[in-house]
Amino acid sequence: DNFLNGAGSDAITSCRSPAICTYDPFGTGLVTPCPSGVCPPLYLSAAKTYTQTGGGTVTPFTRSIQAVDFPGNREKIMSKVSWSFHGTTYSVTIYDQLTPWQ
């Protein structure tokens, strides 16, 4: 419940649609809003993980997350990775739903 409705930097509250955020599981582990809806690039670390905290080689990839409220105390989470190649923008988006399981 803290992840969905909390006020801390580990909560997705500030990422509810239309806002978007970043989440860096290998770096800070914090949810960070993207300023003006533009997320920073991902870095490839020496450990070969993608991180948003720097400390590696900058890549053409960006990763964003967004939460959408659904009825019945459910939340739809979207994760999107985007990049440009030869002037064309590409993206891969995955969705999952969080539901109360207790």
LOROMI-740303 format. One line per field, with one value per residue (C-alpha): residue number from 0; x, y, z. Coordinates in nm, 3 decimals, always signed. Each point is the difference from the previous one (the first is absolute). Layout:
N
n	c(NUM,...)
u	c(X,...)
v	c(Y,...)
w	c(Z,...)
//
This chain:
102
n	c(0,1,2,3,4,5,6,7,8,9,10,11,12,13,14,15,16,17,18,19,20,21,22,23,24,25,26,27,28,29,30,31,32,33,34,35,36,37,38,39,40,41,42,43,44,45,46,47,48,49,50,51,52,53,54,55,56,57,58,59,60,61,62,63,64,65,66,67,68,69,70,71,72,73,74,75,76,77,78,79,80,81,82,83,84,85,86,87,88,89,90,91,92,93,94,95,96,97,98,99,100,101)
u	c(+0.000,+0.292,+0.118,-0.345,-0.115,+0.304,+0.156,+0.365,+0.246,-0.059,-0.371,-0.152,-0.248,+0.175,-0.008,-0.373,-0.110,+0.070,+0.329,+0.289,+0.296,+0.315,+0.077,+0.355,+0.005,+0.379,+0.081,-0.193,-0.309,-0.208,-0.289,+0.090,-0.235,+0.129,+0.028,-0.238,-0.087,+0.350,+0.190,+0.381,+0.197,+0.101,+0.366,+0.168,+0.199,+0.325,-0.214,-0.195,-0.324,-0.203,-0.027,-0.128,+0.249,+0.297,+0.335,+0.035,-0.040,-0.296,-0.236,-0.271,-0.263,-0.247,-0.223,-0.321,-0.273,-0.357,-0.289,-0.368,-0.276,-0.255,-0.328,+0.001,+0.324,+0.213,+0.290,+0.131,+0.378,+0.161,+0.373,+0.133,+0.347,+0.055,+0.292,+0.080,+0.187,+0.078,-0.263,-0.280,-0.136,-0.074,-0.149,-0.095,-0.277,-0.109,-0.298,-0.089,-0.282,+0.045,-0.293,-0.057,+0.090,-0.067)
v	c(+0.000,+0.234,-0.040,+0.093,+0.266,+0.109,+0.342,-0.109,-0.017,-0.375,+0.052,+0.030,+0.269,+0.275,-0.216,-0.020,+0.079,+0.240,+0.035,-0.235,-0.103,-0.204,-0.293,-0.120,-0.347,-0.029,+0.353,+0.195,-0.222,+0.318,+0.122,+0.338,+0.226,+0.095,+0.379,+0.138,-0.358,-0.067,-0.285,-0.008,-0.256,-0.338,-0.077,-0.336,-0.069,-0.196,-0.283,-0.004,+0.123,+0.296,+0.276,+0.357,+0.125,+0.043,-0.156,-0.180,+0.044,+0.211,-0.188,+0.113,-0.170,+0.161,-0.188,+0.136,-0.133,+0.116,-0.106,+0.006,-0.044,-0.272,-0.071,-0.251,+0.113,-0.108,+0.179,-0.042,+0.052,+0.085,-0.025,+0.139,-0.003,+0.236,+0.071,+0.163,-0.166,+0.183,+0.263,-0.247,-0.035,-0.350,-0.120,-0.311,+0.023,-0.257,+0.016,-0.177,+0.036,+0.017,-0.130,-0.043,-0.359,-0.012)
w	c(+0.000,+0.065,-0.361,-0.139,+0.246,+0.199,-0.004,+0.004,-0.285,-0.023,-0.086,-0.345,+0.108,-0.199,-0.317,-0.047,-0.354,-0.169,+0.195,-0.074,+0.214,+0.001,+0.225,+0.042,+0.159,-0.031,+0.117,+0.260,+0.003,+0.008,-0.214,-0.152,-0.201,-0.346,-0.030,-0.266,-0.099,-0.139,+0.165,+0.011,-0.203,+0.133,+0.069,-0.046,+0.315,+0.030,+0.144,-0.332,+0.157,-0.122,+0.256,+0.007,+0.253,-0.234,+0.070,-0.329,-0.372,-0.109,-0.235,-0.243,+0.221,+0.240,+0.244,+0.153,+0.223,+0.049,+0.219,-0.100,+0.258,-0.070,+0.182,+0.282,+0.166,-0.298,-0.164,-0.355,-0.023,-0.333,-0.066,-0.328,-0.154,-0.294,-0.233,-0.332,-0.283,-0.323,+0.074,+0.076,+0.355,+0.128,+0.327,+0.191,+0.260,+0.255,+0.235,+0.320,+0.248,+0.374,+0.201,+0.374,+0.078,+0.371)
//
